[in-house]
Amino acid sequence: MQQQDNHSQYIIDVDMSGFVSQVIEKSTQVPVIVDFWAPWCEPCKTLGPIIEKVVQEAAGAVILAKVNIDEAKEIAEQMQIRSVPTVVAFVEGRPVDAFAGIKSESEIREFLGKIAPNMAPSEIETILNFANEAYAADNLDEAGAAFSQALQLEAENPLAIAGLANVLVKLGDHENAEQVLSGAPDQSDPAISAAIAALEVAKLSSEVGDIESLKATLEKNVDDHQTRFDLSLALWANGAQEEAADELLHIFAVDKEWQDDAARKQLLKYFEMAGPTDPFTIATRRKLSSLLFS
């Protein structure tokens, strides 16, 4: 089969005669991604250019083998391909991962990154890395500009949307943060969910008063759960994660049902913002679990 004009050394057409040498044997040297497609398949026409672009940018870290199932029925049958497009990753001569249907560019990069960890970062990944570093260093103007630049390249990128929203939250611009988050196509994406939780906490913490005043009020009445709850929000807004969690754990230990389980629900928002693998989340979840079953 002739290689198409828009193909390169990293993208090849494969038929039955070349499958063993160009996919199975080749995958012992470099990961090979097999794109099973068909000329009549509309989703294939969407996925094909995206996956080809990512492979081209990988510059040899992975090879893309395109298999037209109409011309290579035996391969499709042997691989038990039930629908197209289906993409199968081969490493060391065997299939190790697969997906069916259309994926976004970022999802394809994530898929390839698992089998080709040495793949160079894309332009948007480089920008997002810079943006996240600037955000961590509290250089909010630089971070905001970088997240905005990333959105110009990929308008629906959840990491860029969440990042820009987090910058706006830190700047106190809750209205624009809410508008940015409303444009996210998948509100359940972990990064988007965390940014939404951060915005909700920021709105609440802006209304509760300063930490010292809240502590002074609480000293007069240690059973004032609302003040303790507000103190937790204020502490969180000031970066005191563990202290903020401890105040909520105290409420939960004394009265699990207070305000319709408000203390536990707020802790879950903290976990969402910190991330499931963050040491804070792991340690505090353990404390919460011990109270749940005490």
N, C-alpha and C positions, 0 to 999 in steps of 0.2 A: 504494500500500500504506500502511495506517495505521501510524504509529509506535507501538510498544508502550508501555504505561504506564510501565515502568521505564526507558525510554530518556530521554535528555536531548539538549541541543543538540549534544553531542559524540558521541552514538551514534545512528545512523540505520539504518533498513531501506532497502535498495536493490533495485529490480527492473531488468528490462531497459531500461525507458524512462528510468530515472534514472541509469544507470551512467556514462554519459559525463559528464553535468553534475556528479553528486555524488561521483564518484570521480576520473576522469581530469582533468577541468577543476579540480575542487576541490583536487587534489593539487599544482597549481601555486602554491597559496597556503599550504597547510599539509599536512604528511604525512597520508595516509589509509591506514588499515589495513583490509583487507577480510577479514572472517571468513566463509568459506564453510562453511555448516552445513546440517543437516537435522533435522526433528523426530524422526525415528526413530534418530538417532545418539546413543548413550549418551555417548561421549567428548565430544561437543559440549556436552552438559549440564554437564560438569565444567569444560571450558575456558571456555565462554561467560561465566559469572559472574566468573571470575578476570580475563579480559582486559577486561571491562567495568569492573571495579573500578579497574584500573590506568589505563585511559583516563579515567575520571571524575576520578581524582586528578591526572591530567596537566593538567586544567583548560584545555583548548583547544590544548595543544601538539601534539596529534594528534587526528584524527577516526577513529572506528570505524564502518565501513560493514558491516552484516550482510546477507549474501546467502543466502537459503534456496534451495538448489540444486534442490529439487523445484518451486519456482515460477519459477526463473530458469535453466532448463536450458541455454539458449543461451549465457549468460555462462559457466557452468561449462565448457561444451564449448570455447568460444573461449579460455578461460584454461587449458585442459587440466587441469582439476581431476580427479585420479584417486581421491581419497579425502577424507573429511571426518572431523574438521575440518582445513581447510587455511587458513592465514592468509598473505595476500600484502600487502606494503607497497608503496604507490605514492608516488613523489616526482617532482615536475616532469612529471607526466603519464605516467609509465611505472613498471612494476614493478621494484623494486630489491632485494628480499629476500623470503624466504618460509620457512615451516616447516609441517610436517604433524604431526598428533597432539597429545597433551597436553603442556603445558609448565607448570612451576611459576611462581609469581608472580614470583620473582626472575629467572627466565629470560626471562619476558615483559618485565620492566622492562629487562633488558639488550638484548633485541631492539628495543624501542622507543627506547631510548637511542641506538642507532646511527643512527637516522633522524631523531630529534628530540632533539638534544643539549641543547636549552634546557629540556627537561622538568624540572620541579621535583623534587627528591629526595623519596622517600617517607618516611614516619615511621621505618621500620626503617633506611633508608639514612642518615637524619640521626643516629639513635642509633649506628649502626655507625661513622660518621665521627667522632663524639665519642669512642667507645670506642677507636678506633685512635689518635686524637690523645693520649688519656690514656695508652695503652699506650706510645706512642713517648716520652712525657715521663716514663715510669716511675711514673706514678700508678696503681699496680696495683689498689688498692681501687676507684677510680672506674671503671677500665677493666673490671674484673670485674663490677661492678654493671651497667654499661651493656650488656656482652655478654649477661648474664643477662636483662636487660630485653628485648633483641632476641629472645632465644630464647622468651620468653613470647609474643611476637607471631608468630614463625615458628619452630616447634620444630625444623625440619629445615634451617634456613638454614646452609649450610656455613661461611660467613664468621663467623657468630656462634659456631658450635661450635668452629671452629679458634681463634678469638680467645680464647674462655674457656679453652680448653685451654692456649694459650700463656701466659696469665696464671698459671694454676695451675703450669705448668712453672717459670716464673720465681720463683714463691713456694716452689718445692720440693715441692709437693704432687703427686707423680707418680701416686699411686694414683687420686686424683680426676680428674686430667687424662686418664688412661687410660680411666676410666669415661665421661667426657664424649665422648671420641673414639669409643668403641665404639658410641655412639648415632648416629653419622653414617650416613645411608642409603647414601652413595656414598663408599666408602673411597678411591677413585681420584681424587676431586676434588682439584685442585692445592693448595687451601688446607688440606684435611684431610691430604693426603700430607706437606705441609711441616710441619704440626703434629706428625704422627706421627714424622717424622724428628727434630724438635726434642726430643721426649720421649725418643727412643732415645739421642740424644747426651747429653742431660741426665743420664740414668740412668748412662751410661758415665762421664761426666766427674765424677760425684759419688764415683766409686770410685778415681780415679787419683792423688789426692794434689795438693799445691799446686805451683804453677809453679816456684818457686825450687828446691824439692827435686828436681823432675824435671830441671831444667836442670843442677843439680849432678851428678846421676847420669849424665846424658848427656855431660858434660864428661869424665868418667872413661872413657867408652867411646862414641865417636861412632857406632859401628856397632850400638848397641843399639836396634834398630828398634821394639821394643815400648815402650820408654821414650819414644822420639820420637813414636810414635803417641799415647801417653797425654798427652804434652805438647801435642800438637795439640788434643786434646779439652779440656784445661784452658784453653788459650789461647782456643779458640772460646767456651767458657763465660764467659770474661771479656771477650768482645767484640773480641778481637784476630783478626779474620777472616783478614787477609792472612798474618799470622805462622803461624796455625794451618794454612792451606793450604800454606805454604812447607815446613813440616815433613813433610807428607804427600807433597808433590812430591819432596822429597829422598829419602824412602823409595822412591818409585816409580822414581826415576831410577837408584837403586842396585840395586834388586831388584823388578822389576815383579810377580813371582809371590809375593812375601812374604805369608804367611798367606792364601793363596787370593785374591790381588789386593785385600787389605784396604784398602790406602792409596787406591787409585782408587775403590773402593766408598764409602769414607768421604767422599771429595771430592764424589761425586755427591750424598750426603746434604746436604753443605754447600750445594751448588748448589740443591737442592730447597728448603732453608730460606730462602736469600737471594732466590730467584726467578730465572727464566730471563733477565730483562732487567736485572738488577742489575749495575752496573759490576764488582763483585767477581766475579760468575759469569762474565761475558764475558771479563774479563782472565785469570782462572784457567783457564778452559776452553782458552783459547789456549795457555797454558803447558803444560797437560796434553796437548793435541793434538801439540805439538811434541815432547814426550817419547814419545808413542805411536808416532810415525813416525820417531824418531831411530835 
